[in-house]
Amino acid sequence: MFFADHIAAFTHLRHALVRAGRLAFLGPQPAGPGSAYARATAALSPFLREASPASRGMGSLLDPARIRHVLAAAGFTDIQVAPVEAPMTFGADAEEAADFLFSMGPTRYNLRDVDPATIARVRAEVHDALMEFETADGVRIPGAVWLVTATRA
């Protein structure tokens, strides 16, 4: 999902497979407005107005129709895109998870012109919201991914 030219990249990957070889990968599903992720990061949402350069990465393969188009154009057949529930672990505790979220490219990009006091306030709100998701296994937020499979013709 971080390729500059998705069709060229997946064409290259297809050529690396043996005939009838299978491609499989997981890609993120978009989080809905009422999702656990949206609740955990609600304090950030007013600041995430602008698509960051990362939208060419993680956000570039969120739509199953786009995934199918890219893989078909790259020469794959039998393309399947299936939803799978997958909790996301963001850190050992709310502090580490907040550090992770605020270190992500889209967050940094959108906060680049925000004053430090506002960033500190928003970070504290996100930290508090993340506490809802603390478990013995870390901060785990319910989420979902696409399981994508395809065949080399």
C-alpha positions, -999 to 999 in steps of 0.1 A, spaced: 0 0 0 30 23 1 39 19 -36 41 51 -57 25 31 -86 3 3 -73 -4 -14 -106 33 -15 -115 42 -28 -80 16 -55 -80 25 -65 -116 61 -69 -104 48 -90 -75 27 -111 -98 58 -118 -120 76 -130 -88 50 -157 -83 49 -191 -99 21 -198 -123 -12 -202 -103 7 -188 -73 -14 -170 -47 -10 -134 -33 -25 -127 1 -23 -96 23 -42 -77 49 -52 -41 45 -70 -17 68 -107 -11 66 -118 24 71 -131 31 106 -166 44 108 -176 75 128 -191 53 156 -162 29 158 -140 22 188 -111 38 170 -132 70 164 -141 71 200 -105 67 211 -92 94 188 -122 118 189 -102 147 203 -79 145 173 -107 145 146 -111 183 144 -74 185 135 -73 157 109 -89 178 81 -62 175 55 -51 143 38 -15 138 46 11 124 22 4 91 39 -30 89 21 -9 76 -8 1 48 16 -23 33 42 -53 51 28 -47 42 -8 -62 7 -6 -92 11 18 -118 6 -9 -125 -30 -21 -134 -17 -56 -100 0 -58 -82 -31 -45 -99 -52 -72 -92 -27 -99 -54 -25 -90 -50 -63 -88 -70 -69 -120 -49 -43 -139 -18 -60 -126 -30 -93 -141 -43 -111 -111 -75 -133 -113 -98 -148 -87 -95 -116 -66 -113 -119 -32 -116 -91 -6 -132 -103 27 -137 -84 59 -120 -98 90 -122 -85 126 -88 -77 139 -82 -59 172 -54 -34 169 -27 -31 196 -14 4 200 10 0 229 15 -15 264 -6 12 281 -25 44 273 7 65 276 25 44 250 -5 42 227 -9 80 228 28 84 220 23 60 190 -8 78 177 9 112 180 40 100 162 21 88 132 27 107 99 -10 118 94 -12 131 130 21 149 128 13 163 94 -21 177 105 -7 191 138 23 208 122 9 243 127 -10 237 160 5 254 191 21 231 216 -4 239 244 -33 227 222 -14 196 212 -7 188 248 -44 192 257 -56 171 228 -30 144 236 -42 143 272 -78 138 260 -67 110 236 -47 94 264 -78 94 287 -100 79 259 -74 52 253 -77 41 289 -110 25 280 -91 0 258 -63 -10 282 -61 -47 288 -35 -71 302 -23 -75 266 -19 -38 260 -42 -11 245 -64 -31 221 -90 -13 200 -115 -34 181 -110 -30 143 -112 -47 110 -90 -54 80 -95 -67 45 -81 -101 37 -72 -99 1 -63 -130 -20 -56 -133 -57 -41 -157 -82 -15 -153 -108 -30 -163 -141 
